Amino acid sequence: MYATQPATRRTHAERREATRLALLDAAVACLIEDGYTALTTRKVAERAGVSQGAQQHYFRGRAELIVEAVGHLATRLATQARDKVRDHTNEGDRFAALLDHVWAIHTGPAFQAATELWSAARTDADLRGPVEDLGRALDRQLGQIASEMLPTLLGDDTGRTLLDLSLASARGLAMRRLPGLETTVDRRWQATRAFLLTDYQIHIDDRTTR
């Protein structure tokens, strides 16, 4: 008979971080399911499996909890994007992979949560500042990923404009992806993606022949 190894006990810091992440994940889920107006810290705490009193030790209020939750999700997705794009050695393939991942994000829970947050911030003064800060932080993350993975594209203003256009196209089409319209909007994105890739290649060819 072999002796079993005792289970490794987590440190206090590890337990606190696990609870914090559970609250962030629960906040995103509640935001998507209930919307910002109906979301309460009590619901989030119950979903995360912690008491509301314990939840208050981690976040000062609902706005701070939700903004940090969406930022946490976006950071995780940005890391995934970097890993998937990095798998390709050719910059053209990297641009195509980035477009695919951007569309996946905009048709998934992260965009749903962010849309709820942006809509609420329009009329909630307490939420507006943190949401604007979050938007700037996310733009910096994406800019860093793009500069690492697509240095040729971002080498001039035209390339940077093409990247901005790609993001704006994904966001605009995703806003129209209502129930029953998914197939139509997805088809329009594929046509837009093909146009963006063609424009990318024209831009790269033009730069190499100067």
C-alpha positions as CSV (number, residue, x, y, z in Angstrom):
1,M,0.0,0.0,0.0
2,Y,1.3,3.4,-0.9
3,A,1.1,6.4,1.4
4,T,-1.0,9.2,0.0
5,Q,0.5,12.7,-0.2
6,P,-1.3,15.2,2.0
7,A,-3.3,17.8,0.1
8,T,-1.4,21.1,-0.3
9,R,-3.1,23.8,1.8
10,R,-3.5,27.1,0.1
11,T,-2.1,30.2,1.7
12,H,-4.3,33.0,3.0
13,A,-3.3,35.1,0.0
14,E,-4.2,32.3,-2.4
15,R,-7.6,31.9,-0.8
16,R,-8.3,35.6,-1.0
17,E,-7.3,35.7,-4.6
18,A,-9.5,32.7,-5.4
19,T,-12.5,34.4,-3.7
20,R,-11.8,37.7,-5.6
21,L,-11.7,35.9,-8.9
22,A,-14.9,34.0,-8.1
23,L,-16.6,37.3,-7.4
24,L,-15.4,38.8,-10.7
25,D,-16.5,35.9,-12.7
26,A,-19.9,35.9,-10.9
27,A,-20.3,39.7,-11.6
28,V,-19.8,39.2,-15.3
29,A,-22.3,36.3,-15.4
30,C,-24.9,38.4,-13.5
31,L,-24.3,41.4,-15.7
32,I,-24.9,39.4,-18.9
33,E,-28.0,37.6,-17.5
34,D,-29.7,40.4,-15.5
35,G,-28.3,43.6,-17.0
36,Y,-26.7,46.4,-15.0
37,T,-29.9,47.9,-13.5
38,A,-31.1,44.6,-12.0
39,L,-27.6,43.4,-10.8
40,T,-27.1,43.5,-7.1
41,T,-24.0,42.7,-5.0
42,R,-26.1,40.2,-3.1
43,K,-26.8,38.2,-6.3
44,V,-23.1,38.3,-7.2
45,A,-22.1,37.1,-3.7
46,E,-24.6,34.3,-3.8
47,R,-23.4,33.2,-7.2
48,A,-19.8,33.3,-6.1
49,G,-20.7,31.3,-3.0
50,V,-19.6,33.9,-0.5
51,S,-21.4,36.1,2.0
52,Q,-22.3,39.6,1.1
53,G,-20.3,40.8,4.1
54,A,-17.2,39.0,2.8
55,Q,-17.8,40.5,-0.7
56,Q,-17.6,44.0,0.8
57,H,-14.0,43.3,2.0
58,Y,-13.0,43.0,-1.7
59,F,-14.9,45.8,-3.4
60,R,-16.3,49.1,-2.1
61,G,-19.5,48.9,-4.1
62,R,-21.4,47.7,-7.2
63,A,-19.8,50.0,-9.7
64,E,-16.2,49.1,-8.6
65,L,-17.0,45.4,-8.7
66,I,-18.6,45.5,-12.1
67,V,-16.0,47.7,-13.8
68,E,-13.2,45.5,-12.4
69,A,-15.0,42.4,-13.4
70,V,-15.3,43.5,-17.1
71,G,-11.7,44.6,-17.1
72,H,-10.6,41.2,-15.6
73,L,-12.5,39.4,-18.4
74,A,-11.1,41.7,-21.1
75,T,-7.5,41.2,-19.9
76,R,-8.0,37.4,-19.9
77,L,-9.3,37.6,-23.5
78,A,-6.4,39.9,-24.5
79,T,-3.9,37.3,-23.2
80,Q,-5.7,34.6,-25.2
81,A,-5.6,36.8,-28.3
82,R,-1.8,37.3,-27.9
83,D,-1.2,33.6,-27.6
84,K,-3.3,32.7,-30.6
85,V,-1.9,35.4,-32.9
86,R,1.7,34.5,-31.8
87,D,1.2,30.9,-33.1
88,H,1.6,32.4,-36.7
89,T,5.0,33.4,-38.0
90,N,3.7,35.3,-41.1
91,E,2.3,38.8,-40.3
92,G,-0.5,38.4,-42.8
93,D,-1.6,35.3,-41.0
94,R,-1.3,37.1,-37.7
95,F,-3.6,39.8,-38.9
96,A,-6.1,37.3,-40.1
97,A,-5.9,35.5,-36.7
98,L,-6.4,38.8,-34.9
99,L,-9.5,39.6,-36.9
100,D,-10.9,36.2,-36.1
101,H,-10.3,36.6,-32.4
102,V,-11.6,40.1,-32.4
103,W,-14.9,38.8,-33.9
104,A,-15.1,36.0,-31.4
105,I,-14.7,38.5,-28.6
106,H,-17.4,40.8,-30.0
107,T,-19.9,37.9,-30.4
108,G,-19.2,36.5,-26.9
109,P,-20.0,37.3,-23.3
110,A,-17.2,40.0,-22.9
111,F,-18.9,42.3,-25.5
112,Q,-22.3,41.7,-24.0
113,A,-21.0,42.7,-20.5
114,A,-19.2,45.7,-21.9
115,T,-22.2,46.9,-23.8
116,E,-24.3,46.7,-20.6
117,L,-21.7,48.8,-18.9
118,W,-21.3,51.4,-21.6
119,S,-25.0,51.9,-21.8
120,A,-25.4,52.3,-18.0
121,A,-22.5,54.8,-17.9
122,R,-24.3,57.1,-20.2
123,T,-26.7,58.1,-17.5
124,D,-24.7,57.1,-14.3
125,A,-22.2,59.8,-13.4
126,D,-20.6,57.5,-10.8
127,L,-20.0,54.9,-13.4
128,R,-18.9,57.1,-16.2
129,G,-15.4,57.9,-15.0
130,P,-14.4,54.3,-14.2
131,V,-15.8,53.1,-17.5
132,E,-13.8,55.7,-19.4
133,D,-10.6,54.6,-17.5
134,L,-11.4,51.0,-18.4
135,G,-11.8,51.8,-22.1
136,R,-8.5,53.6,-22.2
137,A,-6.8,50.6,-20.4
138,L,-8.3,48.1,-22.9
139,D,-7.2,50.3,-25.8
140,R,-3.6,50.3,-24.4
141,Q,-3.7,46.5,-24.1
142,L,-4.8,46.0,-27.6
143,G,-2.3,48.5,-28.9
144,Q,0.5,46.7,-27.1
145,I,-0.6,43.3,-28.6
146,A,-0.8,44.8,-32.1
147,S,2.6,46.5,-31.9
148,E,4.2,43.2,-30.9
149,M,2.4,41.1,-33.5
150,L,1.9,43.5,-36.4
151,P,5.0,45.8,-36.5
152,T,4.9,46.2,-40.3
153,L,1.2,47.1,-40.4
154,L,1.5,49.7,-37.6
155,G,4.6,51.2,-39.2
156,D,2.6,54.1,-40.7
157,D,-0.6,56.0,-40.3
158,T,-2.4,54.1,-43.0
159,G,-1.7,50.8,-41.3
160,R,-2.9,52.1,-38.0
161,T,-6.1,53.4,-39.6
162,L,-6.7,50.0,-41.1
163,L,-6.5,48.4,-37.6
164,D,-8.8,51.0,-36.2
165,L,-11.2,50.4,-39.1
166,S,-11.1,46.6,-38.4
167,L,-12.1,47.1,-34.7
168,A,-14.8,49.6,-35.5
169,S,-16.3,47.3,-38.1
170,A,-16.4,44.4,-35.7
171,R,-18.0,46.5,-33.0
172,G,-20.6,48.0,-35.4
173,L,-21.6,44.7,-36.8
174,A,-21.7,43.0,-33.4
175,M,-24.2,45.7,-32.2
176,R,-26.6,44.6,-34.9
177,R,-26.2,40.8,-34.1
178,L,-29.6,40.5,-32.5
179,P,-31.5,37.2,-32.0
180,G,-32.5,35.9,-35.4
181,L,-30.0,38.0,-37.3
182,E,-26.9,36.1,-36.4
183,T,-26.5,34.3,-39.7
184,T,-26.9,37.6,-41.7
185,V,-24.5,39.5,-39.6
186,D,-21.9,36.8,-39.5
187,R,-22.1,36.7,-43.4
188,R,-21.5,40.4,-43.5
189,W,-18.5,40.1,-41.1
190,Q,-17.0,37.5,-43.4
191,A,-17.3,39.9,-46.4
192,T,-15.8,42.7,-44.3
193,R,-13.0,40.4,-43.1
194,A,-12.1,39.5,-46.8
195,F,-12.1,43.2,-47.7
196,L,-9.8,44.1,-44.7
197,L,-7.4,41.3,-45.6
198,T,-7.2,42.5,-49.2
199,D,-6.7,46.0,-48.1
200,Y,-3.9,44.8,-45.7
201,Q,-2.1,43.0,-48.5
202,I,-2.4,46.1,-50.8
203,H,-0.9,48.2,-48.1
204,I,2.0,45.8,-47.4
205,D,2.8,45.4,-51.1
206,D,2.7,49.2,-51.5
207,R,5.2,49.6,-48.6
208,T,7.6,47.0,-50.0
209,T,7.7,48.6,-53.5
210,R,8.4,52.1,-52.3
